[in-house]
Each structure stands twice: as structure tokens, then as C-alpha cells.
Amino acid sequence: MRFLAIGSFALAVLTLPAASSAQQLTQSAAKGPTLQAAAVGFRSSEVKVDASTKITAAPIRRHEGQDVALMAVGVGAMIVGALVEDTAGTIIIIGGAAMALYGLYHYLA
């Protein structure tokens, strides 16, 4: 039974590349994923869009340093809360987690 399974697998491996080579002629020249294929939603024709409507500069991110600082201080507070015992430590951990998540929310938004 093992020899039958191994033999059929070997036969399939040998015949699949020959069968798939006929389809390679019809595929386009672009290989791999493209940004155009990854886009979701409606697409406008490139002819209709002129150069004045395209945005070339990256958007300015304001207060990015504050968001990172909020995340760092929040994680630090969680570590301190883990070192403090009992209810006070739990409150510090929850406050630090809230601060870190608030900073992460503003960093990603």
C-alpha cells in the first residue's frame, strides 16, 4: 500500500510541471503581487486623473512623539505595577495599560 501511494505521488509530481507549462504562455508578464491587485474598492482610470489631483507628499503626522511617549510610559507603569503588590499594583497595571492603549490608538489613527 505504501509503494502504491509513493508511486502515485511520484507520478503526480512528474506530470504536473508538464501540464502546467502550457498555461504559462497565457499568463501576463508581471509576476508576483502588485499594488494594483492589492487595492480594494473603486478604481479610476489613470487617463482621467491629471497631475494636479495626485498627492505626492506624505501626510504630516503631528504629535507622533507624544504618542510613542504615552506607550512607553504606559508599559513602564505596567512593569512598576507588577512589582507593587496587592490592590495598588493592580490599579497601576490597569492605568498603565489604559495609557499604553491610548497612545497606541493615537499613534495608529
N, CA, C and O atoms as CSV, one atom per row, in Angstrom:
chain,resi,resn,atom,element,x,y,z
A,1,MET,N,N,0.816,-1.187,0.000
A,1,MET,CA,C,0.000,0.000,0.000
A,1,MET,C,C,0.871,1.268,0.000
A,1,MET,O,O,0.550,2.258,-0.656
A,2,ARG,N,N,1.991,1.209,0.760
A,2,ARG,CA,C,2.899,2.354,0.786
A,2,ARG,C,C,3.507,2.609,-0.591
A,2,ARG,O,O,3.625,3.752,-1.032
A,3,PHE,N,N,3.891,1.521,-1.260
A,3,PHE,CA,C,4.506,1.670,-2.575
A,3,PHE,C,C,3.528,2.266,-3.583
A,3,PHE,O,O,3.927,3.029,-4.463
A,4,LEU,N,N,2.256,1.919,-3.456
A,4,LEU,CA,C,1.242,2.486,-4.343
A,4,LEU,C,C,1.088,3.988,-4.094
A,4,LEU,O,O,0.984,4.761,-5.046
A,5,ALA,N,N,1.074,4.405,-2.835
A,5,ALA,CA,C,0.939,5.827,-2.511
A,5,ALA,C,C,2.169,6.605,-2.963
A,5,ALA,O,O,2.040,7.687,-3.535
A,6,ILE,N,N,3.355,6.066,-2.714
A,6,ILE,CA,C,4.579,6.750,-3.123
A,6,ILE,C,C,4.671,6.817,-4.642
A,6,ILE,O,O,5.092,7.835,-5.191
A,7,GLY,N,N,4.288,5.760,-5.316
A,7,GLY,CA,C,4.335,5.740,-6.779
A,7,GLY,C,C,3.362,6.731,-7.396
A,7,GLY,O,O,3.705,7.417,-8.359
A,8,SER,N,N,2.155,6.814,-6.854
A,8,SER,CA,C,1.180,7.762,-7.404
A,8,SER,C,C,1.612,9.200,-7.126
A,8,SER,O,O,1.393,10.085,-7.954
A,9,PHE,N,N,2.224,9.435,-5.967
A,9,PHE,CA,C,2.732,10.775,-5.658
A,9,PHE,C,C,3.864,11.155,-6.613
A,9,PHE,O,O,3.902,12.281,-7.110
A,10,ALA,N,N,4.776,10.232,-6.871
A,10,ALA,CA,C,5.886,10.497,-7.785
A,10,ALA,C,C,5.373,10.744,-9.210
A,10,ALA,O,O,5.889,11.613,-9.912
A,11,LEU,N,N,4.372,9.990,-9.632
A,11,LEU,CA,C,3.794,10.189,-10.954
A,11,LEU,C,C,3.139,11.562,-11.054
A,11,LEU,O,O,3.253,12.237,-12.077
A,12,ALA,N,N,2.456,11.971,-9.994
A,12,ALA,CA,C,1.808,13.280,-9.999
A,12,ALA,C,C,2.838,14.402,-10.025
A,12,ALA,O,O,2.649,15.405,-10.712
A,13,VAL,N,N,3.919,14.236,-9.285
A,13,VAL,CA,C,4.965,15.260,-9.258
A,13,VAL,C,C,5.631,15.381,-10.619
A,13,VAL,O,O,5.984,16.485,-11.033
A,14,LEU,N,N,5.806,14.282,-11.315
A,14,LEU,CA,C,6.465,14.322,-12.621
A,14,LEU,C,C,5.561,14.872,-13.711
A,14,LEU,O,O,6.055,15.489,-14.656
A,15,THR,N,N,4.260,14.670,-13.611
A,15,THR,CA,C,3.364,15.107,-14.679
A,15,THR,C,C,2.812,16.507,-14.464
A,15,THR,O,O,2.399,17.141,-15.435
A,16,LEU,N,N,2.784,17.016,-13.245
A,16,LEU,CA,C,2.218,18.346,-13.004
A,16,LEU,C,C,3.011,19.467,-13.667
A,16,LEU,O,O,2.388,20.350,-14.257
A,17,PRO,N,N,4.327,19.493,-13.611
A,17,PRO,CA,C,5.032,20.583,-14.291
A,17,PRO,C,C,4.809,20.584,-15.802
A,17,PRO,O,O,4.755,21.653,-16.409
A,18,ALA,N,N,4.681,19.421,-16.416
A,18,ALA,CA,C,4.450,19.365,-17.862
A,18,ALA,C,C,3.065,19.893,-18.206
A,18,ALA,O,O,2.890,20.560,-19.225
A,19,ALA,N,N,2.083,19.601,-17.366
A,19,ALA,CA,C,0.729,20.069,-17.638
A,19,ALA,C,C,0.587,21.559,-17.371
A,19,ALA,O,O,-0.185,22.235,-18.052
A,20,SER,N,N,1.306,22.074,-16.410
A,20,SER,CA,C,1.157,23.484,-16.083
A,20,SER,C,C,1.977,24.386,-16.995
A,20,SER,O,O,1.747,25.595,-17.009
A,21,SER,N,N,2.919,23.849,-17.752
A,21,SER,CA,C,3.731,24.693,-18.629
A,21,SER,C,C,2.917,25.240,-19.788
A,21,SER,O,O,3.270,26.282,-20.340
A,22,ALA,N,N,1.852,24.580,-20.167
A,22,ALA,CA,C,1.014,25.085,-21.244
A,22,ALA,C,C,0.264,26.334,-20.808
A,22,ALA,O,O,-0.047,27.185,-21.641
A,23,GLN,N,N,-0.028,26.460,-19.541
A,23,GLN,CA,C,-0.754,27.625,-19.059
A,23,GLN,C,C,0.153,28.831,-18.869
A,23,GLN,O,O,-0.345,29.952,-18.768
A,24,GLN,N,N,1.433,28.645,-18.818
A,24,GLN,CA,C,2.339,29.754,-18.598
A,24,GLN,C,C,2.392,30.701,-19.786
A,24,GLN,O,O,2.752,31.867,-19.618
A,25,LEU,N,N,2.058,30.252,-20.941
A,25,LEU,CA,C,2.076,31.113,-22.118
A,25,LEU,C,C,0.970,32.152,-22.066
A,25,LEU,O,O,1.125,33.239,-22.622
A,26,THR,N,N,-0.146,31.843,-21.410
A,26,THR,CA,C,-1.272,32.765,-21.377
A,26,THR,C,C,-1.186,33.742,-20.224
A,26,THR,O,O,-1.944,34.712,-20.204
A,27,GLN,N,N,-0.299,33.535,-19.263
A,27,GLN,CA,C,-0.190,34.444,-18.128
A,27,GLN,C,C,0.502,35.728,-18.565
A,27,GLN,O,O,1.272,35.739,-19.525
A,28,SER,N,N,0.217,36.810,-17.844
A,28,SER,CA,C,0.838,38.090,-18.174
A,28,SER,C,C,2.295,38.093,-17.736
A,28,SER,O,O,2.742,37.197,-17.019
A,29,ALA,N,N,3.024,39.101,-18.171
A,29,ALA,CA,C,4.453,39.177,-17.887
A,29,ALA,C,C,4.729,39.539,-16.434
A,29,ALA,O,O,5.802,39.223,-15.921
A,30,ALA,N,N,3.792,40.192,-15.761
A,30,ALA,CA,C,4.001,40.598,-14.358
A,30,ALA,C,C,3.914,39.382,-13.458
A,30,ALA,O,O,2.961,38.606,-13.527
A,31,LYS,N,N,4.908,39.229,-12.623
A,31,LYS,CA,C,4.943,38.101,-11.703
A,31,LYS,C,C,4.803,38.619,-10.283
A,31,LYS,O,O,5.307,39.695,-9.960
A,32,GLY,N,N,4.132,37.872,-9.446
A,32,GLY,CA,C,4.027,38.222,-8.045
A,32,GLY,C,C,2.924,39.237,-7.778
A,32,GLY,O,O,2.252,39.690,-8.705
A,33,PRO,N,N,2.739,39.592,-6.512
A,33,PRO,CA,C,1.680,40.533,-6.155
A,33,PRO,C,C,2.023,41.960,-6.576
A,33,PRO,O,O,3.188,42.356,-6.581
A,34,THR,N,N,1.007,42.710,-6.924
A,34,THR,CA,C,1.190,44.091,-7.317
A,34,THR,C,C,0.333,44.994,-6.439
A,34,THR,O,O,-0.613,44.531,-5.802
A,35,LEU,N,N,0.662,46.273,-6.406
A,35,LEU,CA,C,-0.145,47.218,-5.638
A,35,LEU,C,C,-1.535,47.373,-6.243
A,35,LEU,O,O,-2.510,47.573,-5.518
A,36,GLN,N,N,-1.629,47.282,-7.556
A,36,GLN,CA,C,-2.925,47.409,-8.209
A,36,GLN,C,C,-3.847,46.254,-7.827
A,36,GLN,O,O,-5.048,46.456,-7.654
A,37,ALA,N,N,-3.299,45.050,-7.695
A,37,ALA,CA,C,-4.114,43.901,-7.320
A,37,ALA,C,C,-4.499,43.950,-5.848
A,37,ALA,O,O,-5.520,43.381,-5.462
A,38,ALA,N,N,-3.701,44.620,-5.020
A,38,ALA,CA,C,-3.982,44.694,-3.595
A,38,ALA,C,C,-5.013,45.758,-3.257
A,38,ALA,O,O,-5.557,45.753,-2.152
A,39,ALA,N,N,-5.296,46.670,-4.181
A,39,ALA,CA,C,-6.238,47.755,-3.912
A,39,ALA,C,C,-7.656,47.209,-3.857
A,39,ALA,O,O,-8.046,46.355,-4.653
A,40,VAL,N,N,-8.408,47.718,-2.906
A,40,VAL,CA,C,-9.795,47.289,-2.734
A,40,VAL,C,C,-10.689,48.499,-2.964
A,40,VAL,O,O,-10.400,49.588,-2.466
A,41,GLY,N,N,-11.752,48.321,-3.700
A,41,GLY,CA,C,-12.700,49.407,-3.907
A,41,GLY,C,C,-12.751,49.826,-5.359
A,41,GLY,O,O,-12.317,49.097,-6.251
A,42,PHE,N,N,-13.286,51.010,-5.580
A,42,PHE,CA,C,-13.444,51.518,-6.930
A,42,PHE,C,C,-12.117,52.053,-7.446
A,42,PHE,O,O,-11.324,52.619,-6.693
A,43,ARG,N,N,-11.890,51.870,-8.723
A,43,ARG,CA,C,-10.654,52.343,-9.343
A,43,ARG,C,C,-11.013,53.340,-10.433
A,43,ARG,O,O,-11.942,53.121,-11.211
A,44,SER,N,N,-10.272,54.428,-10.480
A,44,SER,CA,C,-10.482,55.399,-11.547
A,44,SER,C,C,-9.401,55.202,-12.600
A,44,SER,O,O,-8.299,54.737,-12.310
A,45,SER,N,N,-9.738,55.558,-13.801
A,45,SER,CA,C,-8.786,55.414,-14.895
A,45,SER,C,C,-7.667,56.431,-14.732
A,45,SER,O,O,-7.911,57.565,-14.320
A,46,GLU,N,N,-6.450,56.035,-15.050
A,46,GLU,CA,C,-5.303,56.934,-14.933
A,46,GLU,C,C,-5.412,58.096,-15.920
A,46,GLU,O,O,-4.834,59.159,-15.693
A,47,VAL,N,N,-6.146,57.902,-17.007
A,47,VAL,CA,C,-6.275,58.957,-18.004
A,47,VAL,C,C,-7.115,60.108,-17.448
A,47,VAL,O,O,-6.853,61.270,-17.762
A,48,LYS,N,N,-8.109,59.801,-16.636
A,48,LYS,CA,C,-8.999,60.833,-16.110
A,48,LYS,C,C,-8.355,61.651,-14.996
A,48,LYS,O,O,-8.791,62.772,-14.730
A,49,VAL,N,N,-7.347,61.125,-14.351
A,49,VAL,CA,C,-6.704,61.826,-13.244
A,49,VAL,C,C,-5.495,62.579,-13.769
A,49,VAL,O,O,-4.586,61.988,-14.353
A,50,ASP,N,N,-5.492,63.895,-13.556
A,50,ASP,CA,C,-4.335,64.668,-14.014
A,50,ASP,C,C,-3.343,64.849,-12.859
A,50,ASP,O,O,-3.624,64.463,-11.724
A,51,ALA,N,N,-2.198,65.432,-13.157
A,51,ALA,CA,C,-1.107,65.534,-12.190
A,51,ALA,C,C,-1.450,66.458,-11.031
A,51,ALA,O,O,-0.873,66.315,-9.953
A,52,SER,N,N,-2.365,67.397,-11.215
A,52,SER,CA,C,-2.674,68.344,-10.140
A,52,SER,C,C,-3.501,67.697,-9.030
A,52,SER,O,O,-3.511,68.204,-7.908
A,53,THR,N,N,-4.193,66.595,-9.310
A,53,THR,CA,C,-5.015,65.963,-8.282
A,53,THR,C,C,-4.269,64.894,-7.500
A,53,THR,O,O,-4.748,64.454,-6.455
A,54,LYS,N,N,-3.124,64.471,-7.975
A,54,LYS,CA,C,-2.371,63.442,-7.267
A,54,LYS,C,C,-1.607,64.068,-6.103
A,54,LYS,O,O,-1.000,65.130,-6.246
A,55,ILE,N,N,-1.643,63.406,-4.963
A,55,ILE,CA,C,-0.915,63.872,-3.793
A,55,ILE,C,C,0.419,63.143,-3.754
A,55,ILE,O,O,0.465,61.915,-3.684
A,56,THR,N,N,1.510,63.915,-3.801
A,56,THR,CA,C,2.820,63.282,-3.820
A,56,THR,C,C,3.504,63.342,-2.459
A,56,THR,O,O,4.372,62.514,-2.184
A,57,ALA,N,N,3.149,64.275,-1.615
A,57,ALA,CA,C,3.791,64.404,-0.313
A,57,ALA,C,C,3.103,63.506,0.703
A,57,ALA,O,O,1.888,63.311,0.663
A,58,ALA,N,N,3.894,62.967,1.605
A,58,ALA,CA,C,3.333,62.142,2.670
A,58,ALA,C,C,2.585,63.033,3.646
A,58,ALA,O,O,2.988,64.174,3.874
A,59,PRO,N,N,1.503,62.530,4.226
A,59,PRO,CA,C,0.767,63.349,5.194
A,59,PRO,C,C,1.621,63.632,6.427
A,59,PRO,O,O,2.408,62.791,6.863
A,60,ILE,N,N,1.452,64.814,6.969
A,60,ILE,CA,C,2.222,65.219,8.142
A,60,ILE,C,C,1.580,64.603,9.376
A,60,ILE,O,O,0.384,64.768,9.616
A,61,ARG,N,N,2.385,63.894,10.151
A,61,ARG,CA,C,1.884,63.276,11.378
A,61,ARG,C,C,2.255,64.171,12.547
A,61,ARG,O,O,3.431,64.323,12.876
A,62,ARG,N,N,1.262,64.752,13.161
A,62,ARG,CA,C,1.500,65.638,14.293
A,62,ARG,C,C,1.421,64.839,15.591
A,62,ARG,O,O,0.665,63.872,15.690
A,63,HIS,N,N,2.188,65.242,16.558
A,63,HIS,CA,C,2.201,64.659,17.909
A,63,HIS,C,C,2.612,63.190,17.915
A,63,HIS,O,O,2.211,62.443,18.807
A,64,GLU,N,N,3.395,62.771,16.947
A,64,GLU,CA,C,3.819,61.374,16.905
A,64,GLU,C,C,4.720,61.038,18.090
A,64,GLU,O,O,4.646,59.932,18.625
A,65,GLY,N,N,5.561,61.968,18.503
A,65,GLY,CA,C,6.439,61.730,19.640
A,65,GLY,C,C,5.668,61.576,20.935
A,65,GLY,O,O,6.062,60.795,21.801
A,66,GLN,N,N,4.570,62.313,21.081
A,66,GLN,CA,C,3.749,62.200,22.282
A,66,GLN,C,C,3.072,60.838,22.355
A,66,GLN,O,O,2.934,60.268,23.438
A,67,ASP,N,N,2.655,60.322,21.222
A,67,ASP,CA,C,2.004,59.017,21.208
A,67,ASP,C,C,2.975,57.914,21.619
A,67,ASP,O,O,2.622,57.018,22.385
A,68,VAL,N,N,4.191,57.987,21.108
A,68,VAL,CA,C,5.207,56.995,21.466
A,68,VAL,C,C,5.550,57.118,22.950
A,68,VAL,O,O,5.745,56.111,23.630
A,69,ALA,N,N,5.623,58.351,23.451
A,69,ALA,CA,C,5.905,58.555,24.873
A,69,ALA,C,C,4.791,57.989,25.744
A,69,ALA,O,O,5.066,57.397,26.788
A,70,LEU,N,N,3.545,58.161,25.334
A,70,LEU,CA,C,2.425,57.585,26.091
A,70,LEU,C,C,2.524,56.069,26.147
A,70,LEU,O,O,2.273,55.468,27.192
A,71,MET,N,N,2.889,55.447,25.028
A,71,MET,CA,C,3.030,53.994,25.029
A,71,MET,C,C,4.167,53.556,25.929
A,71,MET,O,O,4.022,52.583,26.669
A,72,ALA,N,N,5.295,54.247,25.884
A,72,ALA,CA,C,6.452,53.864,26.696
A,72,ALA,C,C,6.167,54.042,28.180
A,72,ALA,O,O,6.507,53.174,28.985
A,73,VAL,N,N,5.547,55.158,28.550
A,73,VAL,CA,C,5.233,55.387,29.956
A,73,VAL,C,C,4.178,54.398,30.440
A,73,VAL,O,O,4.229,53.945,31.584
A,74,GLY,N,N,3.228,54.064,29.580
A,74,GLY,CA,C,2.204,53.082,29.952
A,74,GLY,C,C,2.796,51.707,30.215
A,74,GLY,O,O,2.410,51.038,31.173
A,75,VAL,N,N,3.727,51.280,29.374
A,75,VAL,CA,C,4.388,49.986,29.587
A,75,VAL,C,C,5.243,50.031,30.842
A,75,VAL,O,O,5.306,49.057,31.592
A,76,GLY,N,N,5.905,51.162,31.071
A,76,GLY,CA,C,6.687,51.309,32.295
A,76,GLY,C,C,5.816,51.242,33.532
A,76,GLY,O,O,6.201,50.640,34.534
A,77,ALA,N,N,4.648,51.854,33.470
A,77,ALA,CA,C,3.718,51.796,34.605
A,77,ALA,C,C,3.215,50.375,34.820
A,77,ALA,O,O,2.990,49.967,35.959
A,78,MET,N,N,3.038,49.630,33.759
A,78,MET,CA,C,2.610,48.234,33.917
A,78,MET,C,C,3.697,47.415,34.596
A,78,MET,O,O,3.392,46.543,35.410
A,79,ILE,N,N,4.959,47.680,34.276
A,79,ILE,CA,C,6.060,46.958,34.923
A,79,ILE,C,C,6.138,47.327,36.393
A,79,ILE,O,O,6.331,46.458,37.243
A,80,VAL,N,N,5.990,48.614,36.699
A,80,VAL,CA,C,6.012,49.040,38.106
A,80,VAL,C,C,4.831,48.434,38.858
A,80,VAL,O,O,4.966,48.016,40.008
A,81,GLY,N,N,3.688,48.390,38.210
A,81,GLY,CA,C,2.505,47.796,38.848
A,81,GLY,C,C,2.686,46.320,39.123
A,81,GLY,O,O,2.140,45.796,40.093
A,82,ALA,N,N,3.454,45.638,38.273
A,82,ALA,CA,C,3.712,44.218,38.515
A,82,ALA,C,C,4.632,44.028,39.716
A,82,ALA,O,O,4.564,43.006,40.398
A,83,LEU,N,N,5.488,45.006,39.972
A,83,LEU,CA,C,6.394,44.908,41.119
A,83,LEU,C,C,5.703,45.280,42.434
A,83,LEU,O,O,6.062,44.764,43.493
A,84,VAL,N,N,4.718,46.173,42.366
A,84,VAL,CA,C,3.977,46.574,43.566
A,84,VAL,C,C,2.948,45.491,43.872
A,84,VAL,O,O,2.349,44.919,42.962
A,85,GLU,N,N,2.755,45.223,45.109
A,85,GLU,CA,C,1.861,44.128,45.499
A,85,GLU,C,C,0.441,44.609,45.747
A,85,GLU,O,O,0.190,45.806,45.886
A,86,ASP,N,N,-0.469,43.670,45.798
A,86,ASP,CA,C,-1.868,43.836,46.191
A,86,ASP,C,C,-2.663,44.733,45.251
A,86,ASP,O,O,-2.405,44.781,44.049
A,87,THR,N,N,-3.631,45.441,45.819
A,87,THR,CA,C,-4.581,46.218,45.030
A,87,THR,C,C,-3.924,47.413,44.348
A,87,THR,O,O,-4.286,47.764,43.226
A,88,ALA,N,N,-2.978,48.026,45.010
A,88,ALA,CA,C,-2.318,49.190,44.415
A,88,ALA,C,C,-1.594,48.810,43.123
A,88,ALA,O,O,-1.627,49.564,42.150
A,89,GLY,N,N,-0.947,47.655,43.109
A,89,GLY,CA,C,-0.265,47.199,41.905
A,89,GLY,C,C,-1.231,46.935,40.767
A,89,GLY,O,O,-0.936,47.236,39.610
A,90,THR,N,N,-2.384,46.374,41.094
A,90,THR,CA,C,-3.404,46.101,40.077
A,90,THR,C,C,-3.916,47.398,39.463
A,90,THR,O,O,-4.117,47.483,38.252
A,91,ILE,N,N,-4.124,48.402,40.303
A,91,ILE,CA,C,-4.601,49.691,39.803
A,91,ILE,C,C,-3.552,50.340,38.902
A,91,ILE,O,O,-3.891,50.930,37.876
A,92,ILE,N,N,-2.288,50.234,39.282
A,92,ILE,CA,C,-1.215,50.810,38.460
A,92,ILE,C,C,-1.099,50.070,37.134
A,92,ILE,O,O,-0.868,50.699,36.102
A,93,ILE,N,N,-1.254,48.747,37.140
A,93,ILE,CA,C,-1.202,47.967,35.891
A,93,ILE,C,C,-2.338,48.377,34.961
A,93,ILE,O,O,-2.121,48.567,33.765
A,94,ILE,N,N,-3.533,48.511,35.494
A,94,ILE,CA,C,-4.688,48.879,34.666
A,94,ILE,C,C,-4.519,50.290,34.109
A,94,ILE,O,O,-4.825,50.541,32.943
A,95,GLY,N,N,-4.029,51.213,34.942
A,95,GLY,CA,C,-3.784,52.578,34.461
A,95,GLY,C,C,-2.704,52.620,33.391
A,95,GLY,O,O,-2.833,53.344,32.404
A,96,GLY,N,N,-1.643,51.847,33.583
A,96,GLY,CA,C,-0.580,51.796,32.580
A,96,GLY,C,C,-1.055,51.188,31.278
A,96,GLY,O,O,-0.682,51.651,30.200
A,97,ALA,N,N,-1.882,50.145,31.369
A,97,ALA,CA,C,-2.413,49.525,30.149
A,97,ALA,C,C,-3.319,50.496,29.406
A,97,ALA,O,O,-3.289,50.564,28.177
A,98,ALA,N,N,-4.130,51.251,30.154
A,98,ALA,CA,C,-5.007,52.234,29.520
A,98,ALA,C,C,-4.181,53.327,28.836
A,98,ALA,O,O,-4.516,53.762,27.734
A,99,MET,N,N,-3.112,53.765,29.485
A,99,MET,CA,C,-2.266,54.805,28.896
A,99,MET,C,C,-1.559,54.288,27.647
A,99,MET,O,O,-1.476,54.997,26.645
A,100,ALA,N,N,-1.054,53.068,27.699
A,100,ALA,CA,C,-0.367,52.490,26.542
A,100,ALA,C,C,-1.330,52.293,25.376
A,100,ALA,O,O,-0.974,52.571,24.230
A,101,LEU,N,N,-2.531,51.823,25.648
A,101,LEU,CA,C,-3.510,51.630,24.582
A,101,LEU,C,C,-3.982,52.954,23.995
A,101,LEU,O,O,-4.236,53.048,22.795
A,102,TYR,N,N,-4.099,53.981,24.844
A,102,TYR,CA,C,-4.474,55.311,24.347
A,102,TYR,C,C,-3.386,55.856,23.413
A,102,TYR,O,O,-3.688,56.419,22.361
A,103,GLY,N,N,-2.139,55.688,23.801
A,103,GLY,CA,C,-1.042,56.121,22.945
A,103,GLY,C,C,-0.998,55.339,21.645
A,103,GLY,O,O,-0.740,55.911,20.586
A,104,LEU,N,N,-1.251,54.022,21.712
A,104,LEU,CA,C,-1.260,53.199,20.506
A,104,LEU,C,C,-2.407,53.594,19.575
A,104,LEU,O,O,-2.249,53.617,18.355
A,105,TYR,N,N,-3.551,53.901,20.161
A,105,TYR,CA,C,-4.696,54.311,19.357
A,105,TYR,C,C,-4.387,55.591,18.584
A,105,TYR,O,O,-4.670,55.679,17.390
A,106,HIS,N,N,-3.814,56.572,19.253
A,106,HIS,CA,C,-3.483,57.821,18.578
A,106,HIS,C,C,-2.303,57.660,17.626
A,106,HIS,O,O,-2.218,58.384,16.633
A,107,TYR,N,N,-1.407,56.745,17.900
A,107,TYR,CA,C,-0.282,56.508,17.003
A,107,TYR,C,C,-0.767,55.897,15.691
A,107,TYR,O,O,-0.270,56.252,14.623
A,108,LEU,N,N,-1.727,54.989,15.762
A,108,LEU,CA,C,-2.220,54.317,14.564
A,108,LEU,C,C,-3.282,55.112,13.841
A,108,LEU,O,O,-3.513,54.881,12.654
A,109,ALA,N,N,-3.933,56.034,14.510
A,109,ALA,CA,C,-5.010,56.819,13.883
A,109,ALA,C,C,-4.468,57.955,13.056
A,109,ALA,O,O,-5.238,58.709,12.463
